[in-house]
Amino acid sequence: MPRSVSSTVANWIALASLLIATSTLAAQTETVLHAFTGGRLSADAALPYAGLALHDGKLYGTTEDGGTYGEGAVYEITKAGAESVFYSFTGGPDGGEPVADVVFDKSGNLYGTTFSGGTSAWGTVFRVAADSNESVVYNFAGKPDGGQPEAAVILDNEGNLYGTTYAQGSHKYGTVFKVDSAGIETTLYSFTGRADGAYPLSRLVLFNGELYGTTSAGGKHGYGTVFKMTLAGVETVLHSFAAGTDGANPTAGLSLYRGNFYGTTLGGGGSGCTDFGPPYGCGTVFEISPSGREQVLYSFLAGSDGSTPRSSVIFDGSGNLYGTTSYGGGSNTCDFGCGTVFRLAASGSESVLHSFANNGVDGYYPFADLVMDGEGNFYGTTLSGGGSTDCQNGCGTVFKVSN
C-alpha cells in the first residue's frame, strides 16, 4: 500500500484517549453519496486516498484499489450520488495505484499521477480525455527523475505541469518536477534529506512566478519544511518544523488566501498525543507568509475536536477555514476516533461539522482535501467505511456535508 511516509509517521503516533469538549455545529448534515464496493467481487473503485475535483457539475477522483483490474481507478460521481468508473488502471504501462487528486485543463482533459506502474514501475503522470481514453504523459524512472508520486499535479497557463515525487531522484528523497505540454520532463530539484527537506507528499502552489510546497520530513529539525522554489529550481526553506508547540510532518499542500499560505501538520502542537517517547502532538493548522513568518493557528487535542490532519484546508467567502482530521472526533467506534470535518474561524475557535463513525453506513478516516460548491456544500472522501464487505474495513465513501 502506498502513502509511505504518511503511514510511517502515523505509526509514530500512539493517540491518547482524551475526550476534550469542542463545539459541534448542529445545522450541518452529512450524507454518504456513494459507498465504494470495489474489491474481490466488484469492478467498482475502492480506497480513495485522494479528494475530489469539481468539473462541469460533477465530481471526479481516484482510488488506490478497485476498478476492473484491481489496480485503481478514476471515477466520476454526480452531486446526487450516481457514480461510475471513468477509467480502470491495469498496473502496467498505463500506471497503477493512483493516490492523488486530479486536475482539469481548459479543454476538459483530466490529469493525475499514479504511485506505481508505467514503463519503469516508478509511476506516471497521466491524462484521461473526456471520452475516457487514457494516455501516459510521462513515465518516471526512479533515478534521477524521481518516483512514486503521491501528490496532484498543477497546471500553469501554458499547459506545463508541476508536481512532486515522494521517492527517488538523485538522492532518493523525492523531487520537484516539471512536464511541459510536449511531455518533456525536467527535474527541477532533488531533495537531499537534510536541511532542504525530504519526502514531499503534497501538491505545489504557483504564486508570483514561484512554487511553494511542503516536505513531510527533513529540515533543520527533521520534522519537515515549507519551501519555495524558483522555476529554475533554486530552493529556499521558509520554515523548518520543530515539533513541540510547533507543527511536525506536514503531509498536505498549502492553500493561498489573501496573500498568506495555510496548511496542516500531521503531528506537533504539543498536546495529547505521544510518539514512542516525548510528547509529539496531535497536529496543527498553521499560517505562513511568503517571507517565512509562521504561526500555529490551532493545535488539535485528540478529543472530539479531531487529530492528525492529513488534508489541505479551504476557505469560504467569510474567511472561515475548513478541513478534515483523519482521526479523533466524538465517536468511540474507532480505536483513535474516526475523523472529523472541522471549521476554524478567524478568531481561532474550532467547530466540528461532522464526526465520522464506524457504524456500517458512514465512512471513516478522511485523508483528503474537501471541495466546496457554489452553494456552500462540502464534498470529500473517506478511506474506510461504507459497509462493503469486499474490503477489510469497508472500501471507503464519497460524502457531502451541507448546511
N, C-alpha and C positions, 0 to 999 in steps of 0.2 A: 504494500500500500504506500502511495506517495505521502506528501506532506511531511517530508523527512525531518526538517528542523522543528516544525510545529509539533510533531509527535514527540520528538526528543525532549523539547523544552517542557511539553505538557507532563512528561514523566518525571521532570524535576520537581513538579509541584504536588504536594500532598495537601489537598484543600481542607481547610478547617471546617467544622460543622457548626459554625456560628450562625445564628439567625438574627440578623440585625434589621430592625424595623426600617422600612422605607415606604414612601407613598406609592400607591397604585392608582392609575387613572381609570376610574370605573367606566368612563364613557367609551373606552376602547374595546372593540370586539375583534377577536381573532377567528379566522375561518381557514380551514385546510382546503385549498383549492384542488390539490392533487396529492395522493399518496402513491409514490412510485412502487412498482411491483417487479421491476427487473431483477433477474437472478436466475435461479435454476429452472423456473417454469415459464418465464415470460421474457419477451423481447423488449419490454418497456425499459426505460432508463432506470438507473439506481445509483444512490450515494452521491448527492450533489454537494461537493465541497464548494462549488462556485455559486455566486449570486446570479442576479437576473439583469437583463438589458431590455428596456422598453423600445420597441420599434414598430411603427405603424399600428399602434393599439394592441400589440401582442407582446408577450414576454418570452425571452429566449435565454437559455442557459446550457450548461454542460454537466454531465455526470461522469464520475470516475469509473463506474461499473455499468453493467447492463447494456442495452442495445442488442441487436441481432447476434453479435459475436461475443458479447460479454466483455468488450474492451472499452466501453464508454460510449457516450452519445452526445449529440446536440439535440435539444428538444425545444419545441415551441408550445406555449400554453396561452389560452385566452384569459382575460380577466374573469370570465365566468367559470374557468377551470377545465375547459376542453383541451386535453394535452395530446400531443403526438410526437413521435421521434422524428426529428428532421434529418439526422444523419447518424449512422452507426459506424463506429471505427472498428477496423479489423485487427489492430495491434501490429500491423505490418508496415509497409511503406507509407500508408496514409496516416499513421500515428495511432496512439492509444492512450488511455487513461487521462483524459483532459480534466484538469482541476481548477482552471481559471475561468473568469468571466469572459464574455465575448463583446466585441465592439463592431459597429456597422460603419461602412463608408457611405458617401453620398449617393452611390448607385444601389445601395441595398445589399451589398456583399457583406458577409459576416466573417470576422477574423478572430482567431484564437490561438492557443498553444496546446500541445499535448505533452504530458510528462514523459512519455515513452514512445516507442515506435519510430518510424522513419527509417531511412536507409542505413543509419548507424546505430539505431536503437536508443539515441540520446534525446529524442523528442523532436517536435516540429513546430513551425508556425504554419497555420493552415487557413484556407479561405473556403467558405461554403457559399455558393451563389444562391440566388432566390429560387432556382429550380432544384435545390438540394444537391447539386453536383459539388463534390469536394476536390480541392487541389492543394498540394503542398507548396507553400511559398518558399519555405526554407527548411532544410534538414540539418540539425545540429550534429556535430561530430565529436563533441566532448572536449577535446583539446586541439587547438587553443580557443575555440569559439564558444565553449560553454555547453551545458546540457541540463536536461531535466527542468525545463521552465515550469514554474508553478504560478506565475503571475500573468495577468492580462497584458496585452499589448495596447499601446495608444497610437493614434494616427495624427499626423500633422496635416497642414493644409495642402501639402504637395504629395500626399499619399505615402509618405515614409512611415514605417512602423518602428516604434521604440519599445524595448522591454528588458527584462532581466531573466537570467537563468540562475537557478538555485545552486547548481553544482558546476564543476569543471572550469574551464578557462585555463589560462596559463599557470595559475597557482592552485586550481581545484577548489576555490572558494566562491565561485559564481562570477557572473559577468553582467555588464550593461551592453546592449547591442542595438544596432540599427539595421533594418532591412528596407531597402529602397523599393520603389514601385516596380523595378525590373527583377526583384528577387535577389539582389546582391547584398550580402551581409557584411557589416563592419562591426568588429568587436571594439566598442568604444573604451571599455575598461575591464580589466580582470582584477578582482579583489584579492588581496594578499592574506587576509585573515588576521591582520594586525590592526593598527590604529585606524586604517581606512575602512574597516568593516569586513563582514563575511556573511555569506549565505543570504542573499536578498530573496525575499518571498513575495514581494508586493509590486504592484504596478507603479509606474512613474507618473509624474505630473510635469507637463511642459509649461513653463511660466517665464515670460520675458526672455525667451530665447535660451533658457537653460532647463535642465532636467533636475527634478527633485525626487528623492525616494528614501527608503529605509533599508537597513540591513538588520537581520534578526540576531546577529552575533557580531563579534569583533568590536572594534572601537577601543578607546583608551582603557575602559574598564572590562571589556569583554561581554557587555550586555547589549550590544547593538548600537546603531547610529542613525542619525538623519544626515543625509548628504545632498549636495548639489553638484552638478556636473555640466560643463560646457558641452556643446555639440561636437567639439573636437576631442572630448574625452578627458578633460582636466577635472579631477575630483577635489572637492573641498568638504571636509566633515564639519557640519554645522553644530552637531551635538552628539556626544557620546553618553549613552545612558549609564547610570551608576547604581541602579537598584536602590535599596533602602527606600527613602521617601520619593526618590525619582523613579521613573519607569524603568522597565527592563524587557528586552527581547521583543521589539515590535515586529509583528508578522503581517500587519496591514499597511496599505499605502496611505499617502497623505491626501487630505482634501483641502482645497483652496477656498477660503471665504474671506472677503473683504481685506485682501492683501496679506493675510497670515495663513499658515498651514495648521491643520488639526489632524490628530491621529490617536491611535490606541497602542498600548503595550500589553503584552501577554502577562507579564509579571511586574513586580515593583509596586511602589506605593506605600509599602511598609506596614500594611495591616492584614491580619487574618490568615494569611497563607504562609506555609513554610516549605522550603525545599528539604534536602537531607540534613541541613544544618541550621544556619541562621535565618531569621525572617526574610522572606523573599517577596511577599506581596501578591495581591490578587489582581493586579493590573491597574492601568490608569487611562484617563483621557488627557491628552496634552495639547498645548498650543505652542507653536514655534514660529518666529518671524523669519523672513528671508535672510536676515543677517545672523540668525542663530540664537536669538533670545528665547529660551524655553521656560515654560511653567506648567506644572501639573494642575489641571482644572478639576479633576475628580479622581479619588482613589477608591476602588471597589473594596468591599468588606467581606465578600464571600457569603453574605446572608441573602435576604430577599432582594437586595439591590443588584445581585449578579456578581460574576467574577470571570476572569480570564477572557477578555475580549480579543478576538482574532480578526475582527472586521474593521474596515474603514468607517468613517462617520459621514452623515449627510446633514444638510441644513434646510429648514423651512424658511419662508419669507420673513418670519419674525426673528430669525437668528437663533432659534432653538436647534439643538444638535441631537441627532438620533443615531443609534447603533444597536448592535447585538452583543451579548456576552454568551460565550459557549457553555458556561456552567453557572451555578448559582441560581437565584430565584427562589420563590416561595414553596416550590414543590419538593417533597421528600421522596418522590418516586424514582429519582436517580441518585446514585451514591453521593454525588457532589453538587446536586441541583441540576436541572435540565436546561438551564439557559433562559435568557430574557431578551425582550425588545425594550430598550430604555430611551428616555428623553433626558437631556441635560439642558436646563435653562441657562440663560446668560448669567443669572445670579449664582450659578453653581449648584442649584438644587436638582437632585436626580429623582426621576419618577419612572416606575416600571409600567410600561404599556401592556405587556403580556409576560407571564411566567409560563414556560412550557412544562408539560407533564408527560411522563411515560405511562399513558393510560390506554394504549392500544388504538387511539384515534389521532391524538395530537402528535406533532413531531417534537423532537428534542435535539439538543446540541446544534444550535445555529452557528455555523462557522463563517458565514459570508456576509457581504455588504447588503444593506437594504437599498431599494429603489422606491421613489415616491412618484405617484402620478399627479396630474393636474388638480385632482380633487382632494389631495392630501392623504390618500391611502398609501400604506406601505406594503411592499411585497418583498418576500425573501424566501430562503430555503433552510431546511434543517437536514443535517447529515443522517440522522437516525429517526426512528419512529414512523408513524403512519399505519402501523398494524400489519404490514405484509410479512408473511412467514418465509418469503423467499430470500430474505437477508437475516442475519443473526439477530440484529437489533431493529428490524424494520429497515426499509430501503430509502427512507427519507421523504420529505414533503416539500411542496410549494405552499406558502401560506400568505394570507392577506390580513393586515391589521388596519381596521377602519375606524373612523371617528363615530 
